Amino acid sequence: MNKLNLLVVLQTHSVKSRDTTKQRYCGADKAEIMRRCVTSLVESINYASDLLPHVDISLQVFDDHSDEASFDKLTSIASKCNVPYNITQLETRGIMPSILRCYEHGKQFGKDLVYFVQDDYLYEINAIRDMVNTWVDASTKLNKPVSIFPFNDPYHYIPVNTQIPSYVVQSSGRHWRTNVLTSSCFMTHISIIKDEWDLFYKMGTSKVTPTMEDDSINQLFKTRGHFLLIPIPSLALHMQFDTEKDPFINWREWWDKY
C-alpha cells in the first residue's frame, strides 16, 4: 500500500467564548477545555500512528494569543506527539482569521488528507484511526474522496435538519451516515480543498453568524456533489453548549480521562 499523508491543522485559543451569556455544558473555562481536548487529540494521533504504519501523520498548531500559562501547557502537550509537529503563534486575532490561516496552510502543505481541528473537540482514542480507515474504505468504494466530520451533532437532528435524507453504512466498527452539515472541524482531501477553494475562503472570511457554514463549506455537500460521513456514535464531542450535548454518550467519562 502506498503511504498516505495526513496533515492535522489545529486552531487553539485559551480565552473564554465570545458569548459570555452561555456556559459550556462541562462547566470548565476555555483554558481547561483546550488542555483536555488537545491532550485527547494528541493521544488519538499517537494511537493512529502506532496502528497505521502506512500513514504519515503530522500536526500543525496555530495559536491565537493564548495566555502564557496556557501556551506553555499547549507546548508541553504537543511535545508528547509521536509525529512531527509545529506550533505557530498567529499575528492576527479572532476565530475567523484563525480558520482562514488553517485553511491556507492545509491548501499549501496538504498532500493527501487534511484534518482541520478546533481546540474544543474531545476525542476517543481510536478517533483518528477510525476516521482514516473509513475515509480509505468509503473513498475507494465511491471512487471519489469523501469528507468526515467526527461528531454526530444532536443539533443536526432538529426537525428542519431531519428532512435531509441520509444513507447509513458500516465501516470501522460502527455505522456512519451521510449528511450535508459540518463545522470548520472536518477531515477532507487536498483535491477538494484546491478544487473548491472558493468555499473555504468564503468560510474563512465570513462574519460569525448562525449560517456561516451553510453559506460556505456546507455547499460542498449540498450543491457540489461531495460526500460527508458522520460516525454513529460520535468519535469526538464538541464541548460547547447544551444544544450540542450528546444524550447517548457519557461525556464525563471521556472528560475525566484527561
Backbone torsions as a table, in degrees:
resi	resn	phi	psi	omega
1	MET	NA	134.2	177.0
2	ASN	-67.0	149.3	177.7
3	LYS	-64.0	137.1	175.6
4	LEU	-108.7	135.9	-179.6
5	ASN	-103.8	131.2	175.6
6	LEU	-122.4	117.6	174.9
7	LEU	-103.2	118.2	177.0
8	VAL	-98.5	122.6	-177.3
9	VAL	-115.9	110.5	-172.1
10	LEU	-107.5	132.3	177.2
11	GLN	-104.9	126.9	-178.1
12	THR	-128.6	152.0	180.0
13	HIS	-167.7	122.2	-170.1
14	SER	-89.7	-7.1	-173.8
15	VAL	-83.1	154.0	-176.6
16	LYS	-61.1	163.0	179.2
17	SER	-55.4	147.9	176.9
18	ARG	-64.3	-23.6	-179.4
19	ASP	-92.2	95.1	-175.0
20	THR	-80.9	-2.3	179.2
21	THR	-86.2	-10.6	-178.4
22	LYS	-117.6	149.8	174.6
23	GLN	-116.6	137.6	177.6
24	ARG	-65.6	146.8	-169.2
25	TYR	-66.9	-18.9	176.8
26	CYS	-78.6	-14.0	176.8
27	GLY	80.0	1.2	-177.8
28	ALA	-93.6	162.1	175.1
29	ASP	-80.9	170.4	-173.5
30	LYS	-63.1	-37.0	-179.2
31	ALA	-61.9	-41.7	179.2
32	GLU	-69.1	-39.8	177.2
33	ILE	-61.7	-45.6	179.2
34	MET	-59.2	-45.1	-177.8
35	ARG	-60.2	-49.7	-176.7
36	ARG	-68.4	-42.7	-176.9
37	CYS	-66.8	-42.9	179.6
38	VAL	-66.6	-37.1	175.6
39	THR	-59.4	-44.4	179.6
40	SER	-64.7	-37.4	178.3
41	LEU	-64.3	-46.1	-179.9
42	VAL	-62.1	-41.0	177.9
43	GLU	-63.7	-38.9	179.1
44	SER	-68.5	-39.0	175.7
45	ILE	-61.0	-47.4	-179.0
46	ASN	-62.6	-40.3	178.9
47	TYR	-62.2	-45.1	178.8
48	ALA	-65.2	-40.2	-179.8
49	SER	-61.3	-38.1	179.5
50	ASP	-69.4	-36.1	-172.3
51	LEU	-97.2	-12.3	-178.6
52	LEU	-121.6	74.7	-177.2
53	PRO	-64.5	-17.3	-180.0
54	HIS	-85.9	2.8	-178.7
55	VAL	-117.0	123.8	173.4
56	ASP	-92.6	116.1	-176.4
57	ILE	-110.6	140.2	172.3
58	SER	-139.3	157.6	-177.0
59	LEU	-125.5	127.2	172.7
60	GLN	-117.3	125.1	179.1
61	VAL	-110.2	130.1	171.6
62	PHE	-113.6	113.5	-176.8
63	ASP	-102.9	129.8	-178.5
64	ASP	-100.5	79.1	170.1
65	HIS	55.5	46.3	170.8
66	SER	-64.4	153.9	177.0
67	ASP	-65.8	163.5	-171.3
68	GLU	-59.6	-45.1	-178.3
69	ALA	-63.2	-41.5	179.9
70	SER	-68.4	-38.2	178.8
71	PHE	-66.1	-39.9	177.2
72	ASP	-62.1	-40.8	178.8
73	LYS	-66.5	-40.4	176.9
74	LEU	-58.8	-44.3	179.1
75	THR	-61.9	-40.7	179.1
76	SER	-65.1	-42.9	179.5
77	ILE	-64.4	-46.4	-178.6
78	ALA	-61.8	-30.9	-179.3
79	SER	-65.6	-15.4	178.6
80	LYS	-85.6	-1.4	176.5
81	CYS	-64.0	137.4	173.6
82	ASN	-92.0	10.4	179.7
83	VAL	-125.9	163.5	177.1
84	PRO	-60.1	139.9	179.4
85	TYR	-144.1	159.7	177.2
86	ASN	-148.3	142.3	177.3
87	ILE	-119.4	127.3	179.6
88	THR	-119.6	128.1	174.9
89	GLN	-89.0	121.7	-174.8
90	LEU	-75.5	148.3	171.7
91	GLU	-85.9	-33.5	178.3
92	THR	-74.2	162.1	178.0
93	ARG	-126.1	146.2	174.8
94	GLY	110.5	152.2	-173.6
95	ILE	-66.8	-39.6	-176.6
96	MET	-71.7	-43.6	172.8
97	PRO	-59.1	-33.5	178.2
98	SER	-67.6	-43.0	177.4
99	ILE	-61.2	-44.4	179.5
100	LEU	-61.3	-41.1	179.4
101	ARG	-63.0	-39.5	177.1
102	CYS	-63.0	-45.0	-180.0
103	TYR	-63.3	-42.5	179.4
104	GLU	-62.0	-40.9	-180.0
105	HIS	-65.7	-43.8	178.2
106	GLY	-60.2	-41.7	179.6
107	LYS	-65.0	-38.5	-175.7
108	GLN	-79.4	-39.5	-170.2
109	PHE	-113.4	-8.9	176.8
110	GLY	-65.9	144.1	178.8
111	LYS	-114.0	-44.4	177.6
112	ASP	-129.2	-89.1	179.7
113	LEU	-90.4	141.9	172.9
114	VAL	-129.4	128.7	177.8
115	TYR	-114.6	109.7	176.9
116	PHE	-85.0	125.3	-170.3
117	VAL	-127.2	143.4	170.2
118	GLN	-111.3	160.0	-167.4
119	ASP	-86.7	11.9	177.2
120	ASP	-121.7	28.7	171.4
121	TYR	-108.0	127.4	-177.8
122	LEU	-102.5	131.1	-167.8
123	TYR	-111.5	144.8	160.0
124	GLU	-71.1	151.1	-175.9
125	ILE	-63.6	-30.3	-178.2
126	ASN	-88.5	8.3	-172.7
127	ALA	-60.9	-54.3	-175.7
128	ILE	-63.4	-42.4	178.2
129	ARG	-58.3	-48.4	-176.6
130	ASP	-68.9	-34.6	177.3
131	MET	-64.1	-43.9	179.8
132	VAL	-65.7	-46.3	-179.3
133	ASN	-61.2	-41.8	179.1
134	THR	-68.4	-37.6	177.3
135	TRP	-59.2	-47.6	-179.8
136	VAL	-62.2	-46.9	-177.6
137	ASP	-61.2	-52.2	-176.1
138	ALA	-68.9	-41.2	-178.7
139	SER	-65.3	-36.2	178.2
140	THR	-66.8	-45.1	-177.9
141	LYS	-68.2	-35.1	-178.3
142	LEU	-88.6	-12.5	-178.6
143	ASN	61.4	31.6	174.0
144	LYS	-160.5	150.7	-177.0
145	PRO	-70.4	135.8	176.4
146	VAL	-101.0	175.8	172.0
147	SER	-122.2	158.5	-177.2
148	ILE	-136.2	130.2	172.3
149	PHE	-112.8	120.7	-166.9
150	PRO	-82.2	-1.6	-174.0
151	PHE	-114.6	119.8	177.1
152	ASN	-82.6	79.3	-167.6
153	ASP	-66.0	121.8	177.4
154	PRO	-57.7	-29.1	179.5
155	TYR	-61.8	-27.1	-179.1
156	HIS	-77.9	-0.4	177.2
157	TYR	-106.7	6.1	176.1
158	ILE	-66.1	156.2	-169.3
159	PRO	-49.2	-42.7	-176.7
160	VAL	-64.5	-30.2	-178.8
161	ASN	-84.7	-25.8	179.5
162	THR	-74.8	-6.2	173.9
163	GLN	-76.6	-6.9	178.8
164	ILE	-88.5	119.2	-178.7
165	PRO	-63.3	145.1	176.0
166	SER	-129.6	145.6	168.2
167	TYR	-100.5	142.9	179.4
168	VAL	-114.7	129.3	-179.4
169	VAL	-130.6	169.5	177.1
170	GLN	-110.6	139.1	174.8
171	SER	-170.2	143.2	174.7
172	SER	50.1	48.9	170.0
173	GLY	77.0	13.8	179.5
174	ARG	-160.0	174.2	172.6
175	HIS	-88.1	153.3	175.4
176	TRP	-132.5	146.0	178.0
177	ARG	-124.4	149.6	174.1
178	THR	-78.6	150.7	178.1
179	ASN	-155.7	173.5	179.7
180	VAL	-124.4	13.8	-175.5
181	LEU	-123.7	125.5	177.0
182	THR	-137.7	-176.7	169.8
183	SER	-120.0	-170.1	177.7
184	SER	-69.7	-9.0	-177.7
185	CYS	-97.3	93.3	177.4
186	PHE	-157.2	158.2	179.5
187	MET	-97.0	135.0	179.6
188	THR	-148.6	-178.4	-177.6
189	HIS	-104.9	148.9	-176.6
190	ILE	-58.5	-32.6	-179.4
191	SER	-64.9	-35.7	178.1
192	ILE	-68.7	-42.1	178.8
193	ILE	-59.1	-46.9	-176.6
194	LYS	-71.7	-43.6	-177.1
195	ASP	-69.6	-30.6	-175.7
196	GLU	-116.0	33.6	-173.8
197	TRP	-58.3	-29.7	-179.0
198	ASP	-58.8	-34.0	-179.8
199	LEU	-75.4	-37.8	176.6
200	PHE	-66.3	-42.5	178.6
201	TYR	-64.6	-40.0	178.7
202	LYS	-62.6	-41.7	177.1
203	MET	-61.6	-47.3	-176.1
204	GLY	-70.4	-15.6	179.5
205	THR	-111.7	8.5	179.8
206	SER	-77.3	159.8	165.5
207	LYS	-79.4	155.7	179.4
208	VAL	-74.0	110.4	179.3
209	THR	-140.9	164.4	177.5
210	PRO	-63.8	-17.3	-175.9
211	THR	-111.0	12.6	-172.7
212	MET	-63.7	-39.3	176.1
213	GLU	-69.4	-40.9	-178.4
214	ASP	-62.2	-35.3	-178.4
215	ASP	-80.6	-7.7	-175.4
216	SER	-132.5	-95.4	-168.9
217	ILE	-66.2	-26.7	176.6
218	ASN	-65.0	-19.6	177.6
219	GLN	-68.0	-17.6	172.4
220	LEU	-54.3	-38.1	-172.5
221	PHE	-104.3	-19.8	-179.6
222	LYS	-86.9	-38.2	-171.9
223	THR	-129.6	-13.0	-172.9
224	ARG	-110.8	8.7	167.6
225	GLY	82.6	13.2	178.3
226	HIS	-93.1	154.6	-178.7
227	PHE	-102.3	136.1	174.3
228	LEU	-118.0	129.9	177.6
229	LEU	-113.5	141.9	-179.4
230	ILE	-130.2	133.0	-176.2
231	PRO	-78.2	146.6	173.4
232	ILE	-125.4	109.6	-0.9
233	PRO	-79.3	179.8	-176.7
234	SER	-60.9	149.8	168.6
235	LEU	-99.8	-12.1	176.4
236	ALA	-144.9	151.4	177.2
237	LEU	-116.7	136.5	176.3
238	HIS	-88.9	113.1	-175.9
239	MET	-82.9	67.2	-176.6
240	GLN	-112.6	-131.2	-173.4
241	PHE	-96.5	176.9	-174.0
242	ASP	-58.5	-28.6	180.0
243	THR	-64.6	-17.8	-179.4
244	GLU	-112.6	18.8	178.0
245	LYS	-85.5	113.6	-176.7
246	ASP	-70.1	117.6	-176.1
247	PRO	-73.3	-10.3	-175.3
248	PHE	-109.1	4.5	179.2
249	ILE	-126.5	134.1	176.4
250	ASN	-80.1	91.1	-174.8
251	TRP	-61.6	-30.8	-176.8
252	ARG	-66.6	-32.6	175.3
253	GLU	-60.8	-42.7	176.6
254	TRP	-65.0	-46.9	-176.2
255	TRP	-60.2	-43.7	-174.7
256	ASP	-69.5	-17.9	177.2
257	LYS	-64.7	-23.4	-171.7
258	TYR	-119.2	NA	NA
